[in-house]
Amino acid sequence: MQALHAPHADAPPEMRRIDVRGLCKTFQLAGTAIEAVRDVSFNVRRGEFVALLGPSGSGKSTVLNMIATLVKPTSGQILIDGTPVVPGRAASDVGYVFQRDTLFPWRTVADNIGYGLELAGVPVAERKERVRACLVQAGLEGFGNAYPSALSGGMRQRAALMRTLVVEPQVLLMDEPFGALDTHTKIDMHDVLLRIWEREQQTVLFVTHDLGEALTLADRIILFSARPGRIKESFDVDFARPRNAVKIRETPRYAELFQLIWHSLGEEFIKGRKP
């Protein structure tokens, strides 16, 4: 594996799905300027799975929210498929999976998954078939008529993931979607996501503070510094695909890469704790 100082070697323009250029963000908090992100630049190739890794407060989610057009950058530019994104205007073909499942408690699992298709005016018969396929993919067969309150946390997060994927986004933004799950459930969700991604090959940008999660899922890990968030290093993850979320953790190579990246990440955790 090669460890590279940022920025990572650029992909040719025609291969870039996400292109972030000189991104900065400063928030005003009680009259004080808080610099969250400073001069962040990177790009993500079509079909690439990239993890943004760093300590809490390093600006990972802020960057993701700026790409999702939910937060306006202070400066810099973001392009998706060569087109600049406009704050507040959702980009086409982009899906977002939040930290919490955000399912509607008054809708069944099937109706939750099909919500985006309903808004898009997809005919009922097609909608039902696509939802049925998603239930199968997520291992939720037999739970389509259940309500979220009847499901475990992992099952709810599977349903939330499929609600995003059913509309077939080409870019998938994920903000610590499995952070609230226990370890075993999280690894199960990793397997679900890997199976779906290895078949569909969406471009994925995945925010996490969990190094093991990043190594399990990603083709490349972009490591953020402590606040203000900057790109400290970029690591290529050279595990073969398809991957098994359990077996990969049992290999000597996993331990080797974990130790290498953990040293750099640990430095930022220490910096982040300083007043």
N, C-alpha and C positions, 0 to 999 in steps of 0.2 A: 504494500500500500504506500502511496505517496502522500506526504503531508505538504501542503502548499501554503505559503503566505498569501493572504488576500491581496488582490482579487484573484479568484480562480480563472484559469485560462478560458477566455471567452469562446463561446460557441459561435459559429458563423451566423450572421444575421438571419438567414433563412431557416435556421434550426432553433431559434430562440422562441419559446412560447411566452416566458415571462422575462422582462428586461427591466431591472431596477438600476437607476443612475443617480448617484450623488444624493441619496435620500436623507433628509434631515427632518426632525420633528421636535419642537419645543412646546411644552404645555405651560399654561399659566395656572398656578395653584396658590390661592390666597395671596395674590399679588406677587408671587415669586415665580421666576421663570425656571422650569425644570426641563433640562435637555435630555430627552429620552433616547434619541437616535442621532448619530452624527456621521454623515458622508458614507452611507451604506450603498454599495454597488455590487450587483451580481446578476447572473442570468441563469435561467433554467431551460434546459433543452426539451423539446417535444418528447413526451413519454418518459421523462426522467422523474425519479422519486427523490426529492431533496428534503432533508431535515434541517430545521433551524434549531440549534442547540445552544443553551446558555443558562446562566443563573437567573433567578427571578429578578425582574426589574431591568433586564438587559435590552429590552425593546423588541423582542421577538414577535410578540403578539401585536405590538404597535405597527411593525412593518407589515404583518399579515393583514391587519385592518386597513392600512393604507392601500395595499394591493386590492383588497376587497371593496374599496371606495367608501368604507365606513368612516374613515378618518382622513382629514385633509393634510397633506404634507406641508411643512413649513417651507421647504424647498426641495428641489430634485424632481425627477420624472420617473413614471412607471408606464411601461408599454406591455400590452398583451397582444401577441401576434402582430407586433409592429404598430399598433394603434394606441395612442396615449389614453390612459384611463381618466375619467372625469369624476372627482369626488362627489358622492351622493347619487351617482348614476350607475346602477349595477351593470357590470360588463357581461356581455353575452357569453354563454358557454362556460360560466364560472360558478362552481358550487362551493358552499361554505359549511363545514361541520364544526359546531361550537363545542366548548368544554362540557357543557351540560346537554342532556338529550333534547330539551326544548319541545318535547312532544305535547300536543294538545290533549289534556286529560279527558275531554268530552268526546273525543273521536277514537274509534277503534284503531288497532294497529294498522289494518289495511287502509283505512281512511286517512290515517296520518301519512303513510307512505305515499298514497296517491294524491296528496294535497297539491303538490306542484303541478301534476298533470291536470288536475281539475282546474286550477287557475289558468293553465295554458289552453284550456278548451279541448283537450284530447277526448275523443269519443269514449263513451262508457265501456264498450266492449274491449277496446284496445287498452284502456286504463286498467281494467280488471286483469287482463292477461299480463301486462307489465308488472303490476303489483304482485300477482301470483308468482311470477318468476323471481321477483325480489325476495319474497318470503322464503322460497326454496333456497336461494343463494345464501341467505342469512341464517338458515337453520331455524326459521320461525314458522314452519308449516304447522298448521293446527292452531295458531295463535292469531290469525288474521282478525277474528271477531272479538278478541280480548281487548280490554282497555289497559292503558299504560300502568295503572295502579296495580294490576295483577301480575306484572312482569318484574323480573329481577333487574338490577341496574345494568348488567351486561346485555340482557335482552332488549331493554329500552334503547341502549346505545346502538345496538344492531339496527333497530327500527329507524332510529334517527339517521344513521349512515345510509340506509337504503332510501329514505325519503329524499336525500340529496342525490344519490346515484341514479334513481329511477328516471330523472329528467335528462340523464346522459350528458353531464357536463364534461367538457374536454380538459378543464383545469379544476383541480380539487384543492381547496384551501382548508387545512385542518388545524384547529387551535387546541392542542392538548386534549383531544376528544376522549382519551381513555384515562386521564389523570385521576379521576375519582374512583376508579375501579380497583379491586384487590388484585394482587399479583397474578393469580391463576386466571382470573377472568380477563385481565389485560392481555395476557399471552394468547388466550383463546381469540380475543378480538384481533390480535395481530395476524393470526392465521386466517381469519375471515377476510381481513383487508388485503392480505397478500394474495389470496386466491382470486379475489375480484380484480385487483390491480394487474396481476400477471396475465389475466385474460383480456381486460379492457384497455390497459396501457394509457390511462389518463396521465397528464402531467400533475404531479402532486407536490405541494409545499406544505410540510408538516412541522408544526411548532411543538417542541417538547423540552423539558429539562431533564429527561430520563435518558442517559447515555445508552443503556441497554436497549431501550425502545428504538432509538435512532439507528443503532447498529443492526438491529433485527430487520428494519423496514427499508432503510434508505440506500440509494446508490451513492449518495454524497451527503456529507455532513458539513454544514456551514456553522462554525463556532463563533458566537458573539462574545464580546468583552462585557465586563461589568459596565453599568451606566456611566456615561452615555454609550449606548450600544453601538459598537463598530464591529466589523468583521475582523476577527483575530486570525483565524486560519480556516482552511477548507481541506477536508479529508475525503479522498475517494474510498469507498467501501467495496472491497473486491470479492465478496462472497458470491458464489454462483447462484443463479436462479433456475428453477423455482426454489424457494427457501422454506424450511420448516422452522417455525418460531421457537420450538423447544430444542430440536437437535442442533441448531446453529449455535446455541449458547453452551453446548457441551464440547465444542471444538477448541483445540489449542489456539487457532487463529483468532477466534472471538476474544479469548483472554488477552492475547497479544495486542489486538487493536484497542480493547477496552483500557488496558494499562496506558497505552500511548496517548490516547485522547484524554483520559481522565486526568493525567498530569496537567495538561494545558487548561482543562475545564476547572480543575481544582484551584488553580491560581486565580481564576475569575471569581469563584465562590468566596475566596478569602478577601479579595478586593471589594466585593459587593457588601461584605459585612462591616467594612470600615466606615466610621461616621463621616 
